[in-house]
Amino acid sequence: MNAETCIKKLEYVGTLAFATVDENGAPQIRNISAVHYDGNAMYFFTARGKNFCRELLSDGRVQVLAHTKYNEIIRLSAVAKPTADDMQQYYIDKIFEEQPYLGNVYPNDTRKIGIIFEIKNAVIEYFNLGVKPIFRESYIVGEGESVPKGYRITDKCVGCGKCLKSCPQSCITDGKPFTIKQENCLHCGACLEVCPVKAVERLDTV
């Protein structure tokens, strides 16, 4: 698996959930299918008067989520930006060509109310729940920056094995200290809760 394959899977899914934050800090989510893919870049259409557009212009942060029929979850985190003025019409026409239903929503010249945003730098998280043990990995697109997630077991470990017994995916191995197979970890936190000596740490706080 890699970033390019994940983006191709997003294209196959078609309708994606786009999450933003509004001016009051409340989460907002929309289903968007007006998307064009160009290599590892994504371009999507919305209308300038929509709250979605206002949130993207004021903040830009967006998460895109898809769930495939194979129980794969793909989450893309990025900052969306308006594409260059001289390319707006090109991508509007391209998206309307690829998604003919949009002609019913914005007939004739009314598509001019639209604006194209682009995503070129992102972090993709791939999470496959359809295999045993589960499998997860992260990939960088362009200049995206990844933040470590999950848990690790430190040298405080006394080898009691409680973390191993509590792990739903049995992804902890014996050793000094015990270790977590990050690609199979659910990030559920069971190991953190049962460790009697607080040897488990969250990676995003290290």
C-alpha positions in Angstrom: 0.0 0.0 0.0 1.1 3.6 -0.7 -0.3 7.1 -1.0 -1.0 6.8 -4.7 -3.0 3.6 -4.2 -5.0 5.2 -1.4 -5.9 8.1 -3.5 -7.0 5.7 -6.3 -9.2 4.0 -3.8 -10.7 7.4 -2.8 -11.5 7.8 -6.5 -13.2 4.4 -6.7 -15.3 5.2 -3.6 -16.6 8.3 -5.3 -18.6 10.2 -2.7 -16.3 11.3 0.2 -17.0 12.8 3.6 -15.3 16.2 4.0 -15.0 17.5 7.6 -14.2 21.1 8.5 -14.6 23.4 11.6 -16.9 26.4 11.5 -16.4 29.8 13.0 -17.7 28.7 16.4 -15.4 25.7 16.6 -18.2 23.2 15.8 -17.4 20.3 13.5 -19.1 20.2 10.1 -19.2 17.4 7.6 -20.4 17.1 4.0 -20.6 14.4 1.3 -18.7 15.6 -1.8 -18.5 13.8 -5.1 -17.5 16.7 -7.3 -13.8 15.7 -7.2 -11.2 15.5 -9.8 -8.0 13.5 -9.3 -4.7 14.4 -11.0 -1.9 12.2 -9.8 -1.6 12.7 -6.1 -3.5 16.0 -6.2 -7.3 16.4 -5.6 -9.5 19.2 -6.9 -13.0 19.7 -5.7 -15.9 22.0 -6.5 -18.2 24.0 -4.2 -20.2 27.2 -4.4 -18.7 30.4 -3.1 -21.8 31.2 -1.0 -21.8 28.0 0.9 -20.6 27.7 4.5 -18.3 25.0 3.4 -16.5 27.4 1.2 -16.3 30.1 3.9 -14.8 27.6 6.4 -12.2 26.5 3.8 -11.3 30.1 3.0 -10.9 31.1 6.7 -9.1 28.0 8.0 -8.4 25.5 5.2 -8.0 22.5 7.4 -10.0 19.5 6.1 -10.2 15.8 6.6 -11.5 13.5 4.0 -12.8 10.1 4.9 -13.8 7.0 2.9 -14.8 3.5 3.8 -14.4 0.9 1.0 -16.4 -2.3 0.5 -13.4 -4.2 1.8 -13.6 -2.6 5.2 -10.7 -0.3 4.5 -10.8 3.2 6.1 -8.8 6.0 4.4 -8.5 9.3 6.1 -6.7 12.2 4.4 -5.7 15.3 6.5 -4.7 18.4 4.7 -5.1 22.2 4.2 -7.2 22.9 1.1 -6.4 26.0 -0.9 -8.2 27.7 -3.8 -6.5 26.7 -7.0 -4.9 29.4 -9.2 -7.3 31.8 -10.8 -6.2 30.9 -14.3 -6.9 27.2 -13.7 -10.3 27.6 -12.0 -12.4 27.3 -15.2 -10.3 24.4 -16.4 -11.0 22.3 -13.3 -14.7 23.4 -13.1 -15.2 22.2 -16.7 -13.2 19.0 -16.0 -15.3 18.1 -12.9 -18.6 18.8 -14.7 -17.5 16.6 -17.5 -16.6 13.8 -15.1 -19.8 14.3 -13.0 -22.6 14.9 -15.4 -25.2 15.2 -12.6 -23.7 18.5 -11.7 -25.3 20.0 -14.9 -28.7 19.5 -13.2 -27.5 21.2 -10.0 -25.8 24.1 -11.7 -27.2 24.3 -15.3 -25.6 26.4 -18.0 -23.6 29.4 -16.8 -24.7 29.1 -13.1 -21.7 27.0 -12.6 -19.8 30.3 -12.4 -20.8 30.5 -8.8 -18.4 27.7 -8.1 -14.8 27.7 -6.8 -12.2 25.0 -7.0 -10.1 24.0 -4.0 -7.0 21.9 -4.3 -5.2 19.4 -2.0 -1.6 18.8 -2.9 0.0 18.3 0.5 -1.5 15.8 2.9 -1.2 12.9 5.3 -3.1 9.7 4.5 -3.9 7.2 7.2 -4.8 3.7 5.8 -6.7 1.4 8.2 -7.7 -2.1 7.0 -10.3 -3.7 9.3 -10.9 -6.6 6.9 -7.7 -8.5 7.8 -6.6 -10.3 10.9 -4.6 -8.7 12.5 -5.8 -5.3 11.4 -3.3 -3.3 9.4 -2.6 0.4 9.5 0.0 2.7 7.9 0.5 6.4 7.2 1.7 8.1 4.0 2.9 11.5 3.1 1.7 13.4 0.0 3.8 16.3 -1.2 4.9 18.3 1.9 2.4 16.9 4.3 3.5 16.5 7.9 2.7 13.4 9.9 2.1 13.4 13.7 2.9 10.1 15.5 -0.2 8.3 16.9 -0.8 5.3 19.0 1.2 4.0 22.0 4.7 2.7 22.9 6.0 0.7 25.8 8.9 2.3 27.6 11.8 1.0 29.7 9.7 1.2 32.8 8.2 -2.1 31.6 8.5 -4.9 34.3 7.5 -7.7 31.9 4.2 -8.6 33.7 2.4 -9.3 30.4 -0.9 -7.6 31.3 -0.7 -5.4 28.2 -0.3 -8.5 26.0 -3.3 -10.2 27.5 -5.5 -7.1 27.1 -4.6 -6.4 23.5 -7.6 -7.1 21.1 -5.2 -7.7 18.2 -2.4 -9.5 20.1 0.1 -7.1 18.6 2.3 -6.8 21.6 5.4 -9.0 21.8 7.5 -10.2 24.8 10.8 -8.5 25.4 12.7 -6.1 27.6 10.6 -4.0 27.3 7.6 -5.5 25.6 6.9 -3.9 22.1 3.9 -2.9 20.1 3.7 -3.8 16.4 2.5 -0.4 15.3 1.1 -1.6 11.9 -1.3 -3.9 13.8 -2.3 -1.6 16.7 -5.9 -0.4 17.1 -4.9 2.6 19.2 -7.6 1.5 21.6 -5.5 2.2 24.7 -6.1 -1.0 26.5 -2.4 -1.5 27.2 -2.2 2.0 28.8 -5.1 1.3 31.1 -3.9 -2.1 32.4 -0.2 -1.3 32.9 0.5 -1.3 36.6 3.7 0.7 36.4 2.6 3.3 33.8 5.2 2.1 31.3 2.9 2.8 28.3 2.9 6.3 26.7 0.9 7.9 24.0 3.1 8.7 21.0 1.4 12.1 20.4 2.5 13.2 23.9 6.1 12.0 23.7 
